[in-house]
Amino acid sequence: MINKNTPNYIEFYDVKFGLNKFYDVIFVGWMDPGQDFRDQVSESTNVIITTLDQGLSLAAEYEGNGFNKIAEWITPSWEDVNIEISNKYYSNLTKSRIEFLSGLRGSHNYWYVYCNNDTYCRQIKSGLSKQALFEETIIKSNKYDFEEVLDDLGFGFLETVKNKKLWEIIFSD
């Protein structure tokens, strides 16, 4: 994978070639138009994590396959970030024009966590809750370098965009 070593416990597969065993977690990032492998994914794990740009694919929906959505959050898409970087740093647009254009953005990545095992669901919710609390406590003092750029572009931690808080984990009942 791009000439980088990955840990032995991480495997990459294209589902269209089949899943031949049971996995702890399956991450779904895309389904080509006309393909639907939700049944195949659902039969091969107890935990599914999806992330897709708003409105692009059914791959993010697993409730009809015996799974419960247990958590969700929204992050900026790379499209959002690239547009904001281009507008702010590589264009001759005025500040007011950039602010106007920023107000129009609406394509974001939606993350969903699905589970069909009550014990795993409780463990995942607990782990995500602890991580969210940790993130909130260190956010002011210990940022990654890229976070300053995201903050400057209007994509900061728990920043509201179109009445939705970025990065905020929302748990399902």
C-alpha positions in Angstrom: 0.0 0.0 0.0 1.8 3.1 -1.3 5.2 1.7 -0.3 4.4 2.0 3.4 4.5 -0.8 5.9 1.2 -1.6 7.6 0.8 -3.6 10.8 0.1 -7.3 10.3 -3.3 -7.0 11.8 -4.5 -4.6 9.1 -5.6 -6.1 5.7 -6.7 -4.3 2.6 -9.3 -6.0 0.3 -11.5 -5.0 -2.5 -14.8 -6.6 -1.5 -15.8 -7.1 -5.1 -13.3 -10.0 -5.2 -14.9 -11.6 -2.1 -14.4 -11.8 1.6 -13.1 -15.2 2.6 -13.1 -14.9 6.4 -14.5 -13.2 9.4 -13.0 -9.8 10.4 -13.1 -7.9 13.7 -13.9 -4.6 12.0 -14.5 -3.7 8.4 -14.1 -0.2 7.2 -16.1 0.8 4.1 -15.1 3.9 2.3 -16.6 3.6 -1.1 -18.9 1.4 -3.3 -18.8 1.8 -7.1 -22.0 2.9 -8.7 -24.2 -0.2 -9.4 -22.5 -2.3 -6.8 -23.9 -3.3 -3.5 -21.8 -5.4 -1.3 -23.5 -4.6 2.0 -24.8 -8.2 2.4 -21.3 -9.6 1.9 -19.7 -7.1 4.4 -22.5 -7.7 7.0 -21.9 -11.5 6.9 -18.1 -11.0 7.5 -18.0 -8.9 10.7 -19.8 -7.6 13.8 -18.5 -4.0 13.5 -18.6 -1.8 10.4 -17.2 1.7 10.1 -18.1 3.8 7.1 -17.2 7.2 5.9 -18.5 8.8 2.7 -19.2 12.3 1.4 -22.7 13.4 1.9 -25.2 11.7 -0.5 -22.7 9.7 -2.5 -23.4 6.1 -1.7 -25.6 3.6 0.0 -22.5 1.9 1.4 -23.0 3.8 4.7 -26.4 2.3 5.5 -26.3 -1.1 7.3 -29.5 -0.9 9.5 -31.3 -3.2 7.0 -28.6 -5.8 7.4 -29.1 -6.5 11.1 -26.8 -3.8 12.4 -27.5 -0.8 14.7 -25.9 2.5 14.1 -24.2 3.2 17.4 -22.3 6.4 16.7 -21.8 9.1 14.1 -19.9 12.3 13.5 -19.1 14.7 10.7 -15.7 15.9 9.5 -14.7 18.1 6.6 -14.2 16.3 3.3 -10.9 16.7 1.5 -12.9 18.6 -1.1 -13.9 21.1 1.5 -10.4 21.5 2.8 -8.8 21.8 -0.6 -11.3 24.4 -1.8 -10.8 26.5 1.4 -7.0 26.2 1.1 -7.1 27.3 -2.6 -9.5 30.2 -1.9 -7.6 31.5 1.1 -3.9 30.9 0.1 -3.8 30.6 -3.7 -6.4 33.1 -5.0 -6.8 36.8 -5.2 -10.3 36.7 -3.7 -11.1 39.3 -1.1 -11.6 38.4 2.5 -15.4 39.0 2.2 -15.7 36.9 -0.9 -13.8 34.0 0.8 -16.1 34.3 3.8 -19.1 34.2 1.5 -17.9 31.1 -0.3 -17.1 29.4 3.0 -20.7 29.9 4.0 -21.8 27.8 1.0 -19.8 24.7 1.8 -21.9 21.7 2.5 -20.1 18.6 1.3 -18.8 16.9 4.4 -17.8 13.4 5.4 -20.2 11.5 7.5 -18.8 8.7 9.7 -21.0 5.9 11.0 -20.2 3.1 13.4 -22.4 0.0 13.2 -22.5 -3.0 15.4 -24.6 -6.2 15.8 -23.2 -7.5 19.1 -24.4 -5.8 22.3 -21.1 -6.4 24.2 -19.0 -4.9 21.3 -21.5 -2.0 21.1 -21.0 -1.1 24.8 -17.2 -1.4 24.5 -17.0 0.7 21.4 -19.3 3.4 22.9 -17.1 3.4 26.0 -13.9 3.7 24.0 -15.2 6.5 21.8 -16.5 8.4 24.9 -13.1 8.2 26.6 -11.3 9.3 23.4 -13.7 12.2 22.9 -13.2 13.4 26.5 -9.4 13.0 26.0 -9.6 15.1 22.8 -11.5 17.9 24.6 -8.9 18.1 27.4 -5.8 18.2 25.2 -7.2 20.2 22.3 -5.9 23.5 23.6 -2.4 22.4 24.5 -1.4 19.6 22.3 -2.4 19.9 18.7 -1.1 18.2 15.6 0.5 20.6 13.0 -2.3 20.2 10.5 -4.9 21.2 13.1 -3.8 24.8 13.0 -4.6 24.9 9.2 -8.0 23.2 9.8 -8.7 25.8 12.6 -7.7 28.7 10.3 -10.0 27.4 7.5 -13.0 27.1 9.8 -12.9 23.4 10.5 -11.8 23.4 14.1 -12.7 20.9 16.7 -16.4 21.2 17.6 -16.8 24.2 15.2 -20.3 24.6 13.9 -20.8 24.4 10.1 -24.3 24.5 8.7 -25.8 23.9 12.3 -23.6 20.8 12.8 -20.6 20.5 15.1 -17.6 19.0 13.3 -15.9 16.0 15.1 -18.7 15.7 17.7 -19.6 12.1 18.4 -23.3 11.5 18.6 -24.3 8.2 20.1 -27.5 6.4 19.2 -29.7 5.0 21.9 
